[in-house]
Amino acid sequence: MAIVEARFTSHSIAYISRLLEGSIQGTAPNISISPKIRPLVDALYQVLAGGSVTVSATGAITVSPGLPAVFNELKDMEQKCTDDINKTNATVGYSYVMEF
């Protein structure tokens, strides 16, 4: 895995936070990706894996798969991230939030 430098502004943090608000369901320590956006998240993983996605005006999503190894790596990373968030919040006994 590569190390990527990312410089965030207050606007980019607000944007990412807003995206996450609509993407996560549940409360700590039981959060997960919302099933409402699961197809979109999986489609994004396919694009990041080298595939492509087409969305029609009616909202139908057509996915051309990318590399399975990359797709599976992203799914594994998501699961580890979610597990870590839930474990941390269960350990401290309250909703632990990091403010930027």
C-alpha positions, -999 to 999 in steps of 0.1 A, spaced: 0 0 0 13 35 -9 14 64 14 -6 93 -1 -3 129 12 -36 146 14 -40 182 23 -75 190 37 -92 223 41 -121 230 63 -143 227 32 -130 193 23 -135 180 58 -170 193 58 -177 177 25 -163 143 36 -182 145 69 -214 152 50 -209 122 27 -202 100 57 -234 112 75 -255 99 47 -235 67 42 -234 52 76 -262 36 95 -265 27 132 -248 41 162 -215 32 177 -205 6 184 -228 -9 158 -222 11 126 -222 -1 90 -225 11 55 -262 20 48 -279 -6 25 -294 23 7 -260 32 -8 -244 -3 -8 -248 -7 -46 -231 27 -52 -202 18 -28 -197 -15 -46 -199 2 -80 -172 27 -68 -150 -2 -57 -153 -17 -92 -143 16 -108 -113 19 -84 -104 -17 -94 -103 -7 -131 -139 -14 -141 -166 10 -152 -201 21 -142 -229 35 -163 -260 50 -148 -291 55 -169 -316 83 -166 -339 59 -149 -313 51 -123 -303 17 -135 -266 9 -127 -246 -12 -151 -212 -23 -137 -183 -37 -157 -162 -54 -131 -126 -44 -124 -98 -66 -110 -113 -89 -84 -82 -87 -62 -85 -49 -59 -123 -50 -54 -118 -76 -26 -90 -55 -10 -113 -25 -8 -141 -47 7 -116 -60 33 -104 -25 41 -140 -14 46 -147 -43 69 -115 -37 89 -123 0 92 -158 -7 104 -146 -34 128 -120 -10 143 -145 18 147 -170 -5 164 -144 -21 186 -129 12 197 -164 26 206 -173 -6 224 -141 -5 244 -144 31 256 -181 26 263 -194 57 245 -194 72 211 -158 82 205 -155 110 179 -124 127 166 -129 163 156 -108 179 128 
